[in-house]
Amino acid sequence: MSENFQNWIKENSITEVECLVPDLGGIARGKILPSNKFLKGMENDSHRLPQSVFIQTISGGYANEEEDLPNDVYNPTDIDVILRPDFNTIRNVPWYEDPTAQVICDAVNLNGSTVINSSRSVLKKIIKQFNDLGYQPIVSPEVEFYLVKPNPDSDYPLEVPIGQSGREEKGKQAFGIDAVNEFDNLFEDVYNYCEQQNIEIDTINHESGSAQMEINFQHGDPLELADQVFLFKRTLRQAAIKHKLYATFMAKPIENQPGSSLHLHQSLLNAKNKKNVFFNNKNTISNLMKNYIGGLQEFTPKLMPIHAPNINSYRRLFATWDAPRNTNWGIGNRSCGFRIPSNEEYSMRIENRISGSDTNPYLVIAANLAAGYLGIKNKIKPSAETKKSVFGQKQSSLPTTMEEAISLFEKDEQINEVFNQKFVRTIAAIRKVENQAYLKVISSWEREFLLLNV
């Protein structure tokens, strides 16, 4: 493996290497090393980070602030874990002037065991459970985001940016071609950057929010697609900064605008003959696919600390009329949480429309696959197909608060078993710390309506 790295670095004249590891929030953590030191470190496992990286919160805190974590999840002495670069993920970093590489790393404990709280480890475990059944999962993410004016002062609301016409976009321009072309120079860089990194983005379209866009990815292996989404988020943000814009994947960044989601298309192939096992010539939708849908319906509400990881995630779900706050399923029905876009054999798949774009791509793919796996394992029957629109329905089959979501998540025995109890405890602890940090913040709404009125 080290020889492969050495040859690639030499062929690409690389001077520095960024060792990246996605934390549980999906943030890129790691180290930047001169290429010679990177290669030398691979030989003696000297690429290391403190164990606390894998219990870190989005707000800079740590999961052990709210509760004591067991030593086999987090050692209070904060010992090191080893970063082992995956050669399949090495890529050029196209926005630097000097030749620089980035590589995604797996995390290993000093005793050689896998770090349970590593995002890639979690996804690999779920994929293996399908492989053991003789199935190959296939996924395709669709990621929504907003472009906004730079906002160095977080006390001020985000604003819609000025496009190439010199004007700010008004109204809703869903699927508007010219509205996308307002930022053509930015997206040319994005496509070029992605091509240089082997990030296989498919199409781009304008969503219904002002300067809100969606990027679709080619379908393929879940781990490869998670790596690509992880790198794409970083790529888009860097390209936007170059054009004096911000790109945000917040689930609900702007008041009175739609939220941003991460729709995940998913299907299963027979590992031997590569046929889509979701399709049945007689019934169109196979019984196995029905069980998979049943699993999504049963367990997605219990996996919301992954699908909706932040307080802001619930603004998207419950302060936007068209957000799918249900676990209904339907063929072609976009108002359902689970949509079947096509009933043809080659494209038979399920689209989960519930997750926000602020989620960790590794964990959200793992959560979808785990729910489907449990549906197949337990032969869970889905509800009847929903044929009418359920947009705007007041009742929700999802938890409406972070506290409720955490409770459902950490108490479910099957989720603890399929993921690992230690991982579940860590995610729950992280969400509690993040929720507590949010509760300490006094909002402008409170100052506006409570200051002089109560």
N, C-alpha and C positions, 0 to 999 in steps of 0.2 A: 504493500500500500504506500509506504513512504517513497518508494521508487517512482510510483505513478505521480505523486505530488511533486517530486523533484523534477521530473521530466516536464510536467505541465507548467510549473513555475518558470523553468528555464525557457521553454518555448514561447511563453508570453511575456518574458522580461519583467517579471513581477518583482517589485521592490519591497512591498509591504503586504501583509495578510491580515484580514479581519477575521478572527475566530468568533462566530456568532452562536449564541444559544437562545432560543425563545423561552422566556419565563412563562409562568402560568397566566400572565396577562397578555401574552403575545408580544411583549417588548423584546427587542434585540439587546441582549446583554453580552458581555464578552471582553476580548482584549484585541489590541492591534499590535502586531509584531513585525520586525524586519523579516524578510523571507528566509534568511539563513537561520535566524533564531527559531522561526516557526518549524522549519525542517528538523532542526536539532531537537526541539522539544518533543516532536512526535516519537523520537527514538526512546526517550526515557519518561514519557507521560508527565512532562513538566507543565503542560497547559492546564492550569487549574483555576478554579474560582471558589470562593467561600460557599458553603452549603446554603447559607441564608438567601442566596439569589433565588432559590426555588421555593421560598415562602414569602417573597417580597410582594407588596401590594402596589396597586397602580398609583397610590398617593405617596409612596415612599416609605410606608411603614412595613411592619412584619407581622406575619400571622400569629406569632407567639405573644403578641401584645394583649390579646383577649383571653387566651387560654393556653395551658401548658400542652405542648405537643410531645408525643412519645419520642424517646431518644432515637428510635430507628427511623423516624421521619425527619427529625431535626435534632442534632446534637448541640446542646447549649454552648459547647466550646467552639461552635462554628468551624468545624474542621473543613478541609478542602474536599472538593470533588474533582475528578479528572474530566477534561474535555477531549473527546476523541473525534477529530474531524472526519466527516463522511465525504470521501472523494467524489461521489456522485453529485455532490452539491456545490463543488467549487466553481466559481464564476468570476469574471472580471467585474469590477465596480466601475461603471461607465462614466460617472459624473466627476471623477477625480482626474487631474492632469497627469499625475504620476501613475504608472502602471500598478494598480492595486487589485488584490483578489479578496473575495469574501468566501467563507466556507462555513456551513452549518455543522454544528458539533452535537454528538450524543454525549450524555453525561453518565459517568460511571463512578461508583464509590471506590474508596481506596482498597477495599477488599475484592474488587472486581465485579460486584453486583450492580445491577442497573439502578439508577436514581429514580425512585418511584414517581417523584413529582416533576420529572422532565416531560414536557409536552409531547415530544417525539416518542418517548417510551410509552406513554399512555396510548397514543394512537397505534403504535406497533402492536401492543398487546391485543387491542380490539381486532385489528386486521388478522392476527394469527388465529383468533377464535373462529373467524369465518373460514380461513384457510384449512383449519382442522376439520371443518364440516364439508370441505370440497368446493367452496365458493370463493370467487374473486370479486371483491367489491369494486365498483366503478363510481366515481363522483365527478361532478362538474359544478364549481361555485360560480355564482353571480354576485358581484360585490358592488354596492352602491356607496357613493361618497359625494361630498359637497366641495366646491371650490369657493373660498371666501377671501375677503380682503385680509391682509395681515392684521392681527389683533394682539399687539404686545401687552395691552392692559386687559386682563381677564375680567375686570369689572364692567366692561362695555360689551353689549351684544354683538354677535357676529353680523357682518354686512355682506351683501351680494357684491361680487367683484365687477370691475369694469372690463368689458370684452374689447375685442379688436376694433369694434365700431366706435368705441369711446363712450358707450352707453351702458348703463346698468340694466340687467335683464329684469323685466317686470312680468308678472303673471306666471302662468304655468305653461311650459313649452315641451310637454311630454313628447318624445320621439322627434323633436324638431331638429332637422339637419343643420340649419343655419345657426341655431342656438349652440350646437356643439362646435361649429366652425368659428364661433366667437373666440374660442381658445385653441385654435388649430395649431399654433406654434408650440404650445405646451404639449398637446397630444402627439405631435410629431416626435418630440423628444421622448415622450413616454414609450411610444412604439419602438423607437430606435434603442432606447435603454433596455426594454424588455427583450428585443431580438438579440442584443449582445449578451444577455444573461440567460438565454434559452427559457424565458418565461413565455409560455404559449397562450397569450391572450387572443381571444377570438374577435369579438365585436365590441363596439362602444355605442351607447345610445344615451340620449338625454332623458332623464326621469322627470317626474312631475314637479319637483321643487325647482326653485330658481338657482341655476348653476349647479344642479344636482345631476350626476352622471352615473352610469352603470357600466362596468367592465365584465364581460363574460370570458370564462376560461374554457379551453378544450377539455373534454372529458378524459379521465385516465385514472392512474393509481392514486389512492387516497393520500399516501405519504408524499408523493411527488407533488400533488396539487396543493397540499398544505404548505410544503416548502415554497411553492411558487407564490401563493397568496401572501405568505409571511414576507417574502422578498419584494413582492409588488407593492405592498403598503409603504414600505420604506422607499422604494423607487419613486412612487408617485409623489410622496411628500418632498423628496429631494428635488424632483423636477419642478414642482410647483414653487418651491422657494427660489429656484433659479429664475422663474418668471415673476417673482415678487408677489406670489399668492400663497395661501395656505390650502392644503388639501386635508380634509378631516373625515374620519370614519366614525365620528360620534353618532350614536343611534338617533339622537334628536338634537341637532346643533342649533336650529333657528326656530324661534317662536312662530307659530302660524304657518309653518312649512311642513311637508311630509317628513317622516323619519327615513333613515337609511337601513337597509337590511342586507343580510347575506343569505341569499336563496341557495340551497344546496340540492342539486339533482343527484339522485342515487339509484343504482341498480346493482344486480348481482349476476355474475356469469358462472356457468359451470366451469370449474377450473380445468377440466379435461377437454371438453369439446368447444369451450368458449361461447356457448349459446346462452342467451338471456333467459334466466330461469324465472323471471317475472312474467313471462308471456306463456299463455296456454292456448293452443290452437282451438280448443273447444270452448273455453270460457273467456278467452281474451286475457283476463287477469288471472294469473295462477293462484292456487291456494297458498303457496309459499309467499307470494307477494301480499296476499290478504293478511297473512300472519305478520308480515313485516310492517304493514300499515297499522295493524292492531297494536304492535309493539310501540310504534311511534306515538299512537294515541294514548297508550297507557303510561309511557315513561317520559315523554317530553315535558309534561308539567312538573315532573320530579327532577328534571335536569336543567331547570331554568337558571340556576347559578352559572351555567355554562352558556346557554342560549342568550341570556340577558344578564351579563356579568356586572353591569354597573347601575347605579341609581338612575342615570340618564336613560338606560335601556327601557325603563318602565314608562318614561315620558313618551317614547315612541309607541309603545304598545297601547297605552291607555289615554293618551292626549292627542291621538291622531285617528280620525274616523275610519280610515281604510286599512289600518294595521290589522293583521290576522291574529286576533286574540282568542282563537278557537282551535280545537283539535279535529275539526270536521275534515272529511276528504271528499274530493269530487273530480270527475274527469273534465279537464279544461276550466275548472271553476276557480278563478283567482281570489275569490273571497274566502276560500278555505285555507286553513293552516297547512294542509297537505293536498297538493294538486297533482293530478296525473296529466301531464301535458299532451301525451299522445298514447293511443292504444295500438300502435303498430309494433311488430315484433322487435325490429332493430332499435327502436327508440323508446320502448316501454320502460318507464322510470317513475320515480316519485320525487316531487319537489317540495322540500320543507321551506315554507315562507315565513316562519316564525322568528328565526334568529336575527339579531341585529348585526350590523357591519362592524360593531365594536368588539365582537367576540374573537377569541383566540382561534385561528383557523384549525390548528391541530385538535384542540379540544372539542370544537363544534362538530367536526367531522367524526371524531370518536363518539360523541354523544349521539349523533344520528345513527351510526352503525351499531352502537351498543343497544339502543332502543329496538332497532330492527332485529338484532340478534336475539334479544330476549323474547320478542314477539314470535320468532320462529321456534325458539327452544320451548316456549310454553304454549305454542299453538294458539295464540290469542286471536280471537275473531274481531274484526273491525266493526264499527257501526255501519249502518246503511249509508249508501252514497248520498251526499248532499247535492241537490240539483238546483236549488234556489240560491240567491245571493244572501250571504250572512254579513255583508259589510255593515258596520255601524251597530251591530247587536250589542246590547248593554251587558248582558251576562257573559262572563268569561269562564272558559274551562282551564285557564291558566292562573297561577298565583298572581295576585295583583300588587304585592309588595316584596321587597327583598327579604324581609324577615320570614314571611310565609314560604318563600322559595327555598331558603336555607333549611328550614325545618323539614320540608318534604324531601329534600335532597339527602340530608345526612341520616334520616331515619329509615330510608328504604333499604331493606336487607339485600335485595337483588342488585341494586346499584352498587352497594358496598362490595358485593361479591364480584361483579363483572369488572369493576374498575380497580378496586383495592380500598379497603377501609381507611388506610393511611392517607391515600390521595383524597378521598372524600372528606376526611377530617381537615385536611390542609385547605382545600378549596373553601369549605364552610368557614374556617377560621379567618381566611383572607377576606371573604365577603363581609364578615362581622366587623373586622377592623375598618374596612373601606366604608361601610355603612355608618359606623360611629364617627369617622372623620368627616363625612358629609353632614351629619347632624350638628356638628359644631359650627357650621358655616351659616351666617345670617344672610338671607337673600334680599335682593332689592324689592321683591314683592312684599316681604315682611316689613321692611322700612317704609314702603309706600302706604300700605293699608293698616298697619298695626301701630306705627310709631305714635300718632296723635289721636287715634280713634278708640283705643281700648283702655 
